[in-house]
């Protein structure tokens, strides 16, 4: 009798532990799932453990878990087979395309999940059309939680095809499907929200902003999705800025900074804050946040990093290039060194985001160092690439850089086109400022003449300017005459007055 009581108590504890792990899975608390299930040997626990390991990109661990699994019923056997197939597709980057045979005794819910992981494996293996067909079947499931999985996968497939409106619609469907599920699969909801928030910004589909901002406020900041939630908030902040809500943007970025994420991802909100302050001319604050971002990246073990982590390094290079080209050059060189290739298009041939951003970073560095032809070539290539895949926001921002290099309003094409989507935003103000700079008579001054202007404004004589610039006084006098002619003045005092009037 006592032995029976102890066995019943043990079974109750086992059940309680498994339910605790399931509850942790639902809110993406994967550390708790691993702690609870790592030493359990029952089939249900090992299935959930393997699924968790796969979500954490630990395909080898999942394969090891499934190797020792001893299924006790047809459902567990089906789970073991499909998860093993998917784990191999994740590890190898390929899929044989064959669906597993599911016995009739397997439950309807398990059948649906087998179909989902088969579709996921096809997608990971590069068989996009077959994956889309399989995902459609899962998306049509009557159970909201299962339908959401298939719908989200369809969203990722459409995004891979650069069909942004369709992808955005799919991700919003997932958010709606899971909004009434308790407990929901918080990971799926968060990843869909992250994906659609990125589409919102990159394609300037700002009509999505109110719903995305509202949904982002309900996300839980748990360990398994902390990075995704943080990056979503950075996207939301950028949308707020584009809509003219600078106060909301700043507050959202400060909230994003509080996320408990590993390096280098802690750098992401600070890079956004650096850009926020730089656009407003607060360069000291921009440098402050750039320093913090660099400190976070210094803690990264780059030898073990993935492409997403290295994308942060490229983002740092692109932002730093507008403030301090030396730091930007070091970061870009490091990002490219992992691939052994110096050309960004070859180094990141499997990720257009990283390739075009690296080109922009290299172009900005060349711009700061006076290598105009190199800057124009790289920035134009980046703009062309972003326009091809429908990234209107990045093309518009890069066109501002190109206009500064070429000093022609023709280069503002993508930015001016984007202004139809985001009127009265900082993007429009920046384009207008550049147009005014190009229209200014000072735009025709050469770099050498601009250095002479700096000396005149500092109250220095021609001899003093010549000594500073290591030129002859006659050369400086000739340049001063050329400056007067281009700007339309006849005296030093008139030149200084015109510059002061332009700055007010």
GIUR-V617979 format. One record per backbone hydrogen bond with DSSP energy under -1.0 kcal/mol. NH is the residue of the N-H (numbers start at 0). CO is the residue of the C=O. If there is no record, write none. Layout:
# GIUR-V617979
NH,CO / NH,CO
This chain:
# GIUR-V617979
4,0 / 5,1 / 6,2 / 7,3 / 8,4 / 9,5 / 10,6 / 11,7 / 12,8 / 13,9 / 14,10 / 15,11 / 16,12 / 17,13 / 18,14 / 19,15 / 20,16 / 21,17 / 22,18 / 23,19 / 24,20 / 25,21 / 26,22 / 27,24 / 28,23 / 29,27 / 32,28 / 33,29 / 34,30 / 35,31 / 36,32 / 37,33 / 39,36 / 45,41 / 46,42 / 47,43 / 48,44 / 49,45 / 50,46 / 51,47 / 52,48 / 53,49 / 54,50 / 55,51 / 56,53 / 57,52 / 61,57 / 62,58 / 63,59 / 64,60 / 65,61 / 66,62 / 67,63 / 76,72 / 77,73 / 78,74 / 79,75 / 80,76 / 81,77 / 82,78 / 83,79 / 84,80 / 85,81 / 86,82 / 87,83 / 88,84 / 89,85 / 90,86 / 91,87 / 92,88 / 105,102 / 110,106 / 111,107 / 112,108 / 113,109 / 114,110 / 115,111 / 116,112 / 117,113 / 118,114 / 119,115 / 120,116 / 121,117 / 122,118 / 123,119 / 124,120 / 125,122 / 126,121 / 127,125 / 130,126 / 131,127 / 132,128 / 133,129 / 134,130 / 135,131 / 136,132 / 137,133 / 138,134 / 139,135 / 140,137 / 146,142 / 147,143 / 149,145 / 150,146 / 151,147 / 152,148 / 153,149 / 154,150 / 155,151 / 156,152 / 157,153 / 158,154 / 159,155 / 160,156 / 161,158 / 162,157 / 163,161 / 166,162 / 167,163 / 168,164 / 169,165 / 170,166 / 171,167 / 172,168 / 173,169 / 174,170 / 175,171 / 176,172 / 177,173 / 185,25 / 185,183 / 188,184 / 189,185 / 190,186 / 191,187 / 192,188 / 193,189 / 194,190 / 195,191 / 196,192 / 197,193 / 198,194 / 199,195 / 200,196 / 201,197 / 202,198 / 204,199 / 205,203 / 207,204 / 208,205 / 211,207 / 212,208 / 213,209 / 214,210 / 215,211 / 216,212 / 217,214 / 218,215 / 221,219 / 223,27 / 224,221 / 228,224 / 229,225 / 230,226 / 231,227 / 232,228 / 233,229 / 234,230 / 235,231 / 236,232 / 237,233 / 238,234 / 239,235 / 240,236 / 241,237 / 242,238 / 243,240 / 244,239 / 245,243 / 248,244 / 249,245 / 250,246 / 251,247 / 252,248 / 253,249 / 254,250 / 255,251 / 256,252 / 257,254 / 258,255 / 260,258 / 264,261 / 266,263 / 267,264 / 270,266 / 271,267 / 272,268 / 273,269 / 274,270 / 275,271 / 276,272 / 277,273 / 278,274 / 280,277 / 281,276 / 282,280 / 285,281 / 286,282 / 287,283 / 288,284 / 289,285 / 290,286 / 291,287 / 292,288 / 293,289 / 294,290 / 295,291 / 296,292 / 297,293 / 299,296 / 301,299 / 303,300 / 304,301 / 309,305 / 310,306 / 312,308 / 313,309 / 314,310 / 315,311 / 316,312 / 317,313 / 318,314 / 319,315 / 320,316 / 321,318 / 322,319 / 323,319 / 327,323 / 328,324 / 329,325 / 330,326 / 331,327 / 332,328 / 333,329 / 334,330 / 335,331 / 336,332 / 338,335 / 340,335 / 345,342 / 346,342 / 347,343 / 348,345 / 350,347 / 354,350 / 355,351 / 356,352 / 357,353 / 358,354 / 359,355 / 360,356 / 361,357 / 362,358 / 363,359 / 364,360 / 365,361 / 366,362 / 367,363 / 368,364 / 369,366 / 370,365 / 371,369 / 374,370 / 375,371 / 376,372 / 377,373 / 378,374 / 379,375 / 380,376 / 381,377 / 382,378 / 383,379 / 384,380 / 385,381 / 386,382 / 387,383 / 388,384 / 390,385 / 391,389 / 392,201 / 394,390 / 395,391 / 396,392 / 397,393 / 398,394 / 399,395 / 400,396 / 401,397 / 402,398 / 403,399 / 404,400 / 405,401 / 406,402 / 410,407 / 411,408 / 412,409 / 415,411 / 416,412 / 417,413 / 418,414 / 419,416 / 420,417 / 421,417 / 428,424 / 429,425 / 430,426 / 431,427 / 432,428 / 433,429 / 434,430 / 435,431 / 436,432 / 437,433 / 438,434 / 439,435 / 442,439 / 443,440 / 444,441 / 449,445 / 450,446 / 451,447 / 452,448 / 453,449 / 454,450 / 455,451 / 456,452 / 457,453 / 458,455 / 459,454 / 464,460 / 465,461 / 466,462 / 467,463 / 468,464 / 470,465 / 475,471 / 476,472 / 477,473 / 478,474 / 479,475 / 480,476 / 481,477 / 482,478 / 483,479 / 484,480 / 485,481 / 486,482 / 487,483 / 488,483 / 494,490 / 495,491 / 496,492 / 497,493 / 498,494 / 499,495 / 500,496 / 501,497 / 502,498
